[in-house]
Amino acid sequence: MSTIPKSTFEFLKDLKKNNHRDWMTEHKKRYQAGEKELKTFYAAVVERLNEKDEIEKTKVFRINRDVRFSKDKTPYNVHRSVSFSRAGAHRRGGYYLRLEPGNSLMAGGFFSPEPADLLRIRKEFEMDDQEIREILANPEFKKAFGGFNNQYQVKTAPKGFSKDHPNIDLIKNKSFFVEHAFTDAEVFAPDFLDKVVHHFELLRPYFDYMSDVLTTDLNGVSLLED
């Protein structure tokens, strides 16, 4: 079974202490060896996900930081992250994994959806909240994720929605994703691949629901071409 070696975090810890280009150049081979091991793990995740889903694309995020608009000018990220996109217009939602000493997590859902999708989601929640609340209240889902990450919300209500609407707690979100944190010990354990895939698979009822919402209009008519 594919695993995450401890050398991954050893490299990231050293990088955090020496976050400059000269150090990275000196340790380039070490970085490349680590990336090769991580890509093997990512491929194993995709293989497992494809047993019950269909993954179209794996995106490994660059270790180089975009510092153009940041006060922090350190050139490198001190974590490694990857996303897995689902195939087909009828499969919405994406999977995300971040590996960082003391701050590893998986996440899934809809981060900053485009305006048309955001409005469609909010309109759905305005009209009917029963199914989404049942998903969020599912004991296994709730234990794993808690609920939506609520740090991305408007303060009162989005334009066109009443701040007094009974579902405003859902409507005022700007993103609709959940997270689950992993300890370093979990990351290095032999069953980490199983845990990652298990938590990704817990998202499927949520993804199925949101896929239905985002591929139909408010009357339930499909927006997809035959």
Number of C-alpha atoms within 10 A of each C-alpha: 9 17 18 20 14 14 14 22 22 11 16 21 16 12 19 14 10 14 18 14 12 10 13 16 11 10 13 12 11 14 18 11 12 17 15 11 16 22 14 13 17 22 13 17 18 19 14 17 19 13 9 10 15 17 19 12 12 17 12 16 14 13 14 11 15 14 12 8 7 9 7 10 13 17 15 20 18 22 21 19 20 18 19 22 18 20 15 10 11 16 19 21 23 20 22 19 22 18 22 21 18 12 12 19 18 23 23 25 22 20 17 14 15 10 10 9 15 20 16 17 22 20 17 18 21 17 11 12 14 9 12 16 13 11 17 19 14 12 11 13 18 14 12 15 21 16 17 17 17 16 9 15 17 13 9 14 17 17 9 8 15 14 16 10 12 12 16 18 15 21 26 20 23 24 19 22 23 22 19 17 16 20 14 16 11 15 23 16 15 14 13 18 21 14 16 20 17 13 20 20 17 15 21 16 14 22 19 14 14 21 16 18 20 22 18 14 14 13 6 10 10 15 12 10 5 4
